[in-house]
């Protein structure tokens, strides 16, 4: 099925598949570093996975902005989608590493993370080092939302111009927020939105070429193959969205939907589990890595079904109820019964039909 039938409301499972592949690449890279020689780090599979996540985020955030009635609604969706899972993952990581006898998180670090003080200059370390990408994502959300508020669907032009200017003049304040080394990846995702949702092929081509040039110019510190190999999976992602946007991928897509929780919990917990598995010297290292990936994915699945979905559903329902009660001409609610938590199954299915957001989320009808 070709992309001319693709709309902003369609579910695109190939994106979930790429999320799964990306988080798997990041996890394998982090765990393999403990056993392979230092030269292995020069082939940065984890970096490639994160970079593709940023591309996916650019595509999905453009769709999200298009579907939101206001910037306030966009900000609320981001909070509902990201913070509950982040809070749960930070708590599980802190408690889990402590219970495993390898405490990596101090109380100061934990509360600086869950209070989001780390986003506003707190010197505390991250609960898990992989959280650095959340700050990158947040800055993109702010920039994209501001330019959307001013330019609407042409927000990408503002992002492109500012990224180009900061790439060469590099005023500190703008560099901190526009992140010229990362923004071109988000812009590549926006180019996919232009091509496959907006059907603006010429604009998409221009933005893609400009983004590739800006990325190469701003990442000269990377080794050549790490700098260029990113474009192979990005091209495969774009081809997949174009060629098979409505194809179902079953378990692989489901694992991709859990990729946000998996990304948040895999690193420190996984490394601690690997250390514990060191007592089983007879186990081959690839088997140990497989065990750890399965174990951390089980934890991620628990967070996804016990926290990520139901809390987001409950918050959505709460906001809808508050808006309905505040509206002067609103119709009476069908029922005065207290709102259930977690919401009933029917409400969950409806929520999953609307659940859409950044590079770690799903696109759905």
ZAPAKE-929155 format. One record per residue (C-alpha): residue in one letter; x, y, z. Coordinates in steps of 0.1 Angstrom, whole numbers, padded with zeros to 4 digits, always signed. Each point is the difference from the previous one (the first is absolute). Example, Ala and Ser with C-alpha at 12.3 -4.5 7.8 and 13.67 -1.06 7.14 Angstrom:
2
A+0123-0045+0078/S+0014+0034-0007/
//
This chain:
365
X+0000+0000+0000/X+0015+0033-0010/X+0005+0031+0020/X-0026+0020-0020/X-0026-0016+0023/X+0019+0009+0032/X-0015+0026+0023/X+0009+0015+0034/X-0025-0023+0017/X+0014-0033-0014/X+0018-0025+0021/X+0035-0007-0014/X+0014-0032+0015/X+0032+0001-0020/X+0010+0029+0023/X-0006-0022+0031/X+0022-0026-0016/X+0028+0025-0005/X-0004+0011+0037/X+0005-0036+0010/X+0031-0004-0022/X+0014+0033+0014/X-0005-0008+0036/X+0015-0035-0006/X+0030+0016-0017/X+0005+0023+0030/X-0003-0028+0025/X+0023-0024-0018/X+0026+0028-0003/X-0001+0009+0037/X+0002-0036+0011/X+0027-0011-0025/X+0023+0028+0012/X+0006-0020+0032/X+0016-0029-0018/X+0014+0012-0033/X+0032+0019-0006/X+0000+0038+0001/X+0003+0001-0038/X-0036-0012-0001/X-0012+0034+0012/X+0012+0015-0033/X-0029-0018-0017/X-0027+0018+0020/X-0031-0020-0006/X-0016+0017+0030/X+0005+0034-0015/X-0016-0011-0033/X-0030-0013+0020/X-0004+0034+0018/X+0003+0019-0032/X-0027-0019-0017/X-0022+0006+0031/X+0005+0037-0006/X-0011-0003-0037/X-0031-0019+0011/X-0007+0027+0026/X+0001+0027-0026/X-0026-0018-0021/X-0023-0008+0028/X+0002+0034+0017/X-0010+0017-0033/X-0030-0023-0001/X-0008+0008+0036/X+0002+0037-0004/X-0023-0003-0030/X-0026-0018+0020/X+0001+0022+0031/X-0024+0029+0003/X+0025+0021+0020/X+0035+0001+0013/X-0014-0006+0034/X-0015-0032-0011/X+0033-0010-0016/X+0018+0007+0033/X-0026-0020+0019/X+0004-0030-0023/X+0037+0001+0003/X-0002+0000+0038/X-0027-0027+0002/X+0020-0022-0025/X+0034+0003+0015/X+0001+0009+0036/X-0019-0028+0017/X+0021-0026-0017/X+0032+0020+0008/X-0010+0002+0037/X-0007-0037+0002/X+0032-0009-0019/X+0022+0022+0022/X-0015-0016+0031/X+0004-0035-0013/X+0036+0007-0010/X+0009+0015+0034/X-0017-0028+0019/X+0011-0028-0022/X+0037+0009+0000/X-0002+0004+0038/X-0016-0034+0004/X+0026-0016-0022/X+0026+0013+0024/X+0015+0025-0025/X-0015+0033+0010/X+0006+0025-0028/X-0025+0027+0010/X+0002+0023+0030/X-0032+0015+0015/X+0012+0034-0012/X+0004-0012-0036/X-0033-0018+0001/X-0020+0030+0012/X+0019+0024-0024/X-0011-0023-0029/X-0036-0006+0009/X-0006+0037+0009/X+0015+0008-0035/X+0025+0023+0018/X+0027-0015-0023/X-0016+0018-0029/X+0005+0033+0017/X+0037-0001+0010/X+0001-0025+0029/X+0036-0014+0002/X-0014-0034+0011/X+0008-0030-0023/X-0027-0018-0019/X-0016-0030+0016/X+0010-0017-0033/X+0024+0014-0025/X-0024-0006-0029/X-0022+0028+0013/X+0021+0026-0018/X-0021-0006-0031/X-0032+0012+0019/X+0015+0035+0003/X+0008+0000-0037/X-0036-0011-0008/X-0015+0027+0024/X+0020+0028-0017/X-0013-0012-0034/X-0035+0000+0013/X+0003+0036+0012/X+0016+0013-0032/X-0025-0019-0022/X-0030+0012+0020/X+0012+0037+0000/X+0005+0000-0038/X-0033-0018-0006/X-0017+0027+0021/X+0015+0026-0023/X+0001-0017-0034/X-0024-0029+0002/X+0008-0028-0025/X+0030+0020-0013/X+0016-0003+0035/X+0028-0021-0016/X+0013+0031-0019/X+0006+0018+0033/X+0017-0030+0015/X+0022-0004-0031/X+0010+0036-0002/X+0009+0002+0037/X+0019-0033-0002/X+0020+0013-0030/X+0008+0033+0017/X+0011-0016+0033/X+0021-0026-0019/X+0022+0028-0013/X-0002+0029+0025/X-0006-0022+0031/X-0014+0026+0025/X+0000-0020+0033/X-0036+0006+0010/X-0014-0011-0033/X+0024-0030-0003/X-0011-0013+0034/X-0037+0000-0012/X+0003-0007-0037/X+0026-0027+0004/X+0014+0002-0036/X+0017-0034+0004/X-0034-0017+0007/X-0026+0022-0016/X+0008-0011-0036/X-0011-0035+0010/X-0034+0013+0013/X-0003+0020-0032/X+0005-0032-0021/X-0030-0014+0018/X-0020+0032-0007/X+0010-0005-0037/X-0017-0034+0002/X-0031+0017+0013/X+0001+0025-0029/X+0004-0028-0025/X-0024-0027+0013/X-0027+0020+0019/X+0000+0035-0015/X+0009-0014-0035/X+0025+0029-0005/X+0027-0020-0018/X+0021+0029-0013/X+0001+0016+0035/X+0009-0034+0015/X+0029-0005-0024/X+0014+0035+0007/X-0003-0005+0038/X+0016-0035-0002/X+0030+0013-0020/X+0004+0029+0023/X-0002-0022+0031/X+0026-0024-0012/X+0024+0028-0008/X-0006+0016+0034/X+0004-0033+0018/X+0033-0008-0017/X+0013+0036+0006/X-0009-0001+0037/X+0013-0035+0008/X+0035+0000-0013/X+0013-0013+0033/X-0016-0034-0008/X+0019-0027-0018/X-0009+0000-0037/X-0020-0033+0001/X-0018+0010+0031/X-0008+0033-0016/X-0014-0014-0032/X-0014-0034+0008/X-0030+0017+0017/X-0014+0007-0034/X-0004-0037-0009/X-0027-0008+0027/X-0016+0034-0006/X-0004-0008-0037/X-0014-0034+0009/X-0024+0017+0024/X-0012+0024-0026/X-0004-0028-0026/X-0020-0020+0025/X-0024+0029+0009/X-0004+0006-0038/X-0005-0036-0011/X-0017-0019+0029/X-0016+0026+0023/X-0030-0021+0008/X+0017-0034+0002/X-0004-0018+0034/X+0032-0013+0017/X-0015-0018+0030/X+0025-0006+0029/X+0027+0022-0014/X-0023+0030-0001/X-0012-0008+0036/X+0036-0001+0012/X+0005+0034-0017/X-0029+0015+0019/X+0018-0010+0032/X+0033+0016-0012/X-0003+0031+0021/X-0002-0019+0033/X+0027-0024-0013/X+0023+0028-0008/X-0004+0016+0034/X+0006-0032+0021/X+0024-0021-0021/X+0034+0016+0007/X+0008+0001+0037/X-0023-0029+0010/X+0014-0020-0029/X+0036+0006+0009/X-0007-0010+0036/X-0016-0032-0012/X+0030-0007-0022/X+0023+0004+0030/X-0021-0025+0020/X+0000-0024-0029/X+0038+0001+0001/X-0002-0027+0027/X-0011-0024-0027/X+0033-0002-0018/X-0011-0029-0021/X-0026+0021-0017/X+0012+0015-0033/X-0002+0038+0000/X-0025+0002-0029/X-0023-0022+0021/X+0004+0023+0029/X-0008+0031-0021/X-0031-0018-0014/X-0012-0008+0035/X+0005+0036+0011/X-0019+0014-0030/X-0029-0024+0006/X+0000+0009+0037/X+0000+0038-0006/X-0026-0003-0027/X-0022-0018+0025/X+0004+0029+0024/X-0008+0024-0028/X-0031-0020-0008/X-0011+0003+0036/X+0005+0037+0000/X-0018+0004-0034/X-0031-0019+0011/X+0000+0010+0037/X+0011+0036-0002/X+0005+0015-0035/X-0034-0008-0015/X-0024+0001+0030/X+0014+0032+0016/X+0000+0018-0034/X-0036-0012-0005/X-0011+0011+0034/X+0016+0035-0004/X-0017+0003-0034/X-0033-0009+0015/X+0006+0024+0029/X+0007+0029-0023/X-0030-0008-0021/X-0022+0000+0030/X+0014+0033+0014/X-0005+0016-0034/X-0036-0013-0003/X-0009+0013+0035/X+0016+0034-0006/X-0018+0006-0033/X-0031+0021+0007/X-0020-0015-0028/X+0013-0035+0005/X-0026-0028-0001/X-0005-0019+0033/X+0023-0029+0005/X-0016-0034-0008/X+0009-0013+0034/X+0010+0015+0033/X+0019-0031+0011/X+0036+0006+0011/X+0027-0004-0027/X+0016-0034+0002/X+0037-0005+0002/X+0012-0017-0021/X-0027+0008-0025/X-0023-0028-0012/X+0012-0021-0029/X-0022+0019-0025/X+0015+0033+0010/X+0035-0015-0004/X-0007-0011-0035/X-0013+0035-0009/X+0031+0015+0016/X+0023-0022-0020/X-0018+0012-0031/X+0010+0035+0008/X+0034-0006+0016/X+0026+0018-0021/X+0032+0020+0007/X+0038+0000-0002/X+0026-0024-0013/X-0008-0026+0027/X-0038-0001-0007/X-0025-0014-0024/X-0018+0015-0029/X-0035-0013-0001/X-0035+0005-0014/
//
